[in-house]
Amino acid sequence: MQHTLSDTWTRRGLIIVAVLATLAALSVSLIPSTSAQQGLPEIPHWFWGTDAHAFNGARVSALDQNGNVLAVTEEEDHPVVRQGGWSYAIATDEASRVTFRIDTRDGTFETDPKTVIGDGEDTEISIAEFRHEVTAAATKPIQIIARLHPTRTYRTVEFNIRINGVDADPAPRARYMSPREATNRWLESSLIDAGDGFQVRVIACKRDNDSLVFGLRVEGHDDILPRQRLFSSSIEDNRWKHSNPIDVPLPGRQGEGFELSRDEGCTGGHLAP
């Protein structure tokens, strides 16, 4: 009997030790999340290279998943140093995927997209990975997309833009047209950064028959109305509808065949957030 009790207490002791060890491990694993909850800054993902000796002084830039160049301060400028090195620190709230681009005397080259992990991760990038030459396009293809919103008031229409098959992210804050809006009045979305220096807004106008026409307001250009610009009042599903691509001239270039939104006979206003 004494032997049985001894074995029982031994087993209990082992269980207690195991439980304490588990709790200790759990407390250690909770430290990072507790620190994050306390508002401590995120540790960024470090990207770097050391073999760009032939490109001393060249600028390396980073583009997010939407093609927008990530802003840097003067102190954070990223030239290649004489020893061939360069580096970038990118947090997950800046980009989920990033492409690196280098401007050289022989042209501009970029890498394949890289996933931003954060948490102090570091990734070495060889100069050989900058293998895609970037050619300057004369235009940027932009589509306007619209749908009946699935949860807002019935027949509330939501707008965004699509660039090379990718929806703008984040979507503009003001992008909804209520069914109660007055007719024959142009409404505009909040500003959308479309990359490559483009600042655009979606414009939309409800007609007397409750159909909508929509277009694009591009900073530095006239309003552009695509050929496919009608959102019919007969639409009942919540799937995204899209215009034909609008080939918008890059900033500084002259465009031809632009149509002015005022030709539709609508006055001005703003979309709802």
C-alpha positions in Angstrom: 0.0 0.0 0.0 2.8 2.4 0.9 4.5 1.6 -2.4 1.2 2.4 -4.3 0.9 5.7 -2.5 4.5 6.6 -3.3 3.9 5.8 -7.0 0.7 7.9 -6.9 2.5 10.9 -5.4 5.4 10.5 -7.9 2.9 10.6 -10.8 1.2 13.6 -9.3 4.5 15.3 -8.9 5.4 14.7 -12.5 2.0 16.1 -13.6 2.5 19.2 -11.5 6.0 19.8 -12.9 4.6 19.3 -16.5 1.8 21.8 -15.8 4.2 24.4 -14.4 6.5 24.0 -17.4 3.6 24.4 -19.8 2.5 27.6 -18.0 6.0 29.0 -18.1 6.3 28.3 -21.8 2.9 29.9 -22.4 3.8 33.0 -20.5 7.0 33.4 -22.5 5.0 32.9 -25.8 2.5 35.6 -24.6 5.3 38.2 -24.1 5.4 39.4 -27.8 1.6 39.7 -28.0 1.4 41.6 -24.7 4.1 44.0 -25.9 2.1 44.5 -29.2 -1.0 45.2 -27.1 1.0 47.9 -25.2 1.5 49.7 -28.4 5.2 49.0 -28.9 6.5 49.6 -32.5 6.5 46.7 -34.9 9.9 45.3 -35.7 10.2 45.7 -39.5 11.3 43.2 -42.2 14.9 44.0 -43.3 15.7 43.6 -47.0 19.3 44.2 -48.1 22.0 43.5 -50.7 25.8 43.6 -50.7 26.8 42.9 -54.3 25.7 46.0 -56.2 29.2 47.3 -56.6 28.7 48.3 -60.2 25.9 50.6 -59.3 27.5 52.9 -56.6 25.2 55.8 -56.0 22.2 54.3 -57.8 18.8 54.7 -56.1 16.9 51.7 -54.8 13.1 52.2 -54.3 10.4 50.0 -52.9 6.9 49.6 -54.4 3.9 48.2 -52.5 1.4 45.6 -53.8 -0.5 48.4 -55.6 2.6 49.7 -57.4 2.9 52.8 -55.2 6.4 53.9 -54.2 6.8 53.7 -50.5 7.6 57.2 -49.1 10.9 57.8 -47.3 12.4 60.8 -45.6 15.6 62.4 -46.6 17.5 60.5 -43.9 16.0 57.2 -45.2 17.1 57.7 -48.8 18.5 54.5 -50.3 21.5 54.9 -52.6 23.8 52.0 -53.2 27.0 52.6 -51.2 30.5 52.2 -52.6 30.9 48.8 -51.1 27.8 47.6 -53.0 25.4 47.6 -50.1 21.9 48.9 -49.6 19.0 48.1 -47.2 15.4 48.8 -46.6 13.3 48.3 -43.4 9.6 47.7 -44.2 6.7 47.1 -41.7 3.7 45.0 -42.5 1.4 48.1 -42.2 3.3 49.7 -45.0 3.0 46.8 -47.5 2.1 43.1 -47.6 4.2 42.5 -50.7 7.0 44.7 -52.0 9.0 45.0 -55.3 12.4 46.6 -55.3 13.5 48.8 -58.2 17.0 50.2 -59.0 17.6 53.2 -61.4 20.9 52.8 -63.3 22.5 54.5 -66.3 21.5 51.5 -68.4 17.9 51.6 -67.4 15.5 50.8 -64.6 15.3 47.2 -63.3 13.1 45.5 -60.6 12.8 42.3 -58.7 9.9 39.8 -58.4 7.5 40.7 -55.5 8.6 39.8 -52.0 6.4 39.0 -49.1 6.7 41.3 -46.1 6.7 39.3 -42.9 8.0 41.7 -40.3 9.1 40.5 -36.8 12.7 41.3 -37.5 12.9 38.9 -40.5 15.7 39.7 -42.9 16.1 38.8 -46.6 19.2 39.2 -48.7 18.6 40.2 -52.4 21.3 39.8 -55.0 21.7 42.3 -57.7 21.0 39.4 -60.1 17.4 39.5 -58.9 16.9 42.9 -60.4 16.3 41.2 -63.8 13.0 42.8 -65.0 13.6 45.9 -67.1 11.0 48.6 -66.6 9.9 50.4 -69.7 8.1 53.7 -69.4 4.6 53.3 -70.7 2.8 56.2 -72.3 -0.5 55.4 -70.5 -1.8 53.7 -67.4 -4.9 51.5 -67.9 -7.5 52.2 -65.2 -11.0 50.6 -65.0 -13.9 51.9 -62.8 -15.7 49.2 -60.9 -19.1 49.4 -59.3 -21.5 47.1 -57.5 -24.7 47.1 -55.4 -23.4 46.9 -51.8 -24.5 43.7 -50.1 -25.2 45.1 -46.6 -25.9 48.8 -47.0 -29.3 50.3 -47.8 -30.9 48.6 -50.8 -29.4 49.9 -54.1 -26.5 51.7 -52.5 -23.7 51.6 -55.1 -20.1 51.2 -54.2 -17.2 52.4 -56.5 -13.5 51.7 -56.7 -10.8 51.5 -59.5 -9.0 48.6 -60.9 -5.4 48.9 -62.3 -4.0 46.0 -64.4 -6.6 43.7 -62.9 -5.9 44.7 -59.3 -8.4 46.6 -57.2 -7.1 49.7 -55.5 -6.3 48.9 -51.8 -7.2 50.7 -49.7 -10.4 51.6 -51.4 -11.3 55.3 -51.2 -13.1 56.3 -48.0 -15.9 58.1 -49.7 -17.1 55.7 -52.4 -20.9 55.1 -51.8 -23.9 56.5 -53.7 -27.1 56.3 -51.7 -30.4 55.6 -53.6 -31.7 58.8 -52.1 -29.2 61.0 -54.0 -30.7 63.7 -56.2 -30.6 63.1 -60.0 -28.4 64.8 -62.5 -25.7 65.7 -60.0 -22.1 64.6 -60.2 -20.7 63.1 -57.0 -16.9 62.4 -56.6 -15.1 59.9 -54.4 -12.2 60.8 -52.1 -8.7 60.9 -53.6 -7.2 57.6 -54.8 -3.5 57.1 -55.1 -3.2 55.1 -58.4 0.6 55.0 -58.4 3.2 56.5 -60.8 2.1 60.0 -59.7 -1.6 59.5 -60.4 -4.2 61.1 -58.1 -7.7 60.2 -59.3 -11.3 60.2 -58.1 -14.3 58.3 -59.3 -17.2 60.5 -60.4 -20.8 59.3 -60.7 -24.2 60.8 -61.6 -27.7 59.3 -61.2 -30.0 59.9 -64.2 -33.8 60.5 -64.2 -34.4 56.7 -64.8 -32.2 55.8 -61.8 -29.4 54.4 -63.9 -25.9 55.7 -63.1 -23.1 57.0 -65.4 -19.6 57.1 -64.0 -16.2 58.4 -65.0 -12.7 59.3 -63.7 -11.5 62.6 -62.5 -7.7 62.7 -62.9 -5.6 65.5 -61.4 -4.1 67.5 -64.2 -6.5 66.3 -66.8 -10.1 66.7 -67.9 -12.7 64.3 -66.5 -12.6 61.1 -68.5 -15.8 59.1 -69.3 -15.2 55.5 -70.5 -17.2 54.1 -73.3 -18.8 51.5 -71.0 -20.0 53.9 -68.3 -23.6 52.9 -67.5 -24.7 51.1 -64.3 -28.2 50.1 -65.2 -31.1 50.4 -62.8 -32.1 46.8 -63.8 -29.0 45.3 -62.0 -30.0 43.2 -59.0 -26.9 41.2 -58.1 -23.9 42.2 -55.9 -21.1 41.3 -58.4 -18.6 43.9 -59.4 -19.2 45.5 -62.8 -16.4 47.2 -64.6 -15.9 49.8 -67.3 -13.6 49.3 -70.3 -10.0 50.2 -69.5 -9.3 53.9 -69.7 -5.8 54.6 -71.1 -4.9 57.6 -69.0 -1.8 59.5 -70.2 1.0 59.5 -67.6 1.6 62.8 -65.8 3.2 65.3 -68.1 1.9 63.7 -71.3 -0.9 65.1 -73.4 -4.0 63.0 -74.0 -6.5 63.0 -76.9 -10.2 62.3 -77.0 -11.0 63.2 -73.4 -14.7 63.8 -72.8 -15.8 66.4 -70.2 -18.2 65.2 -67.5 -20.2 68.4 -67.8 -21.3 67.2 -71.2 -23.6 64.8 -69.4 -25.4 67.7 -67.9 -24.7 67.0 -64.2 -23.6 69.4 -61.5 -21.0 68.8 -58.8 -21.0 67.0 -55.4 -19.3 64.3 -53.3 -19.9 60.6 -52.7 -20.6 59.4 -49.2 -18.0 57.7 -46.9 
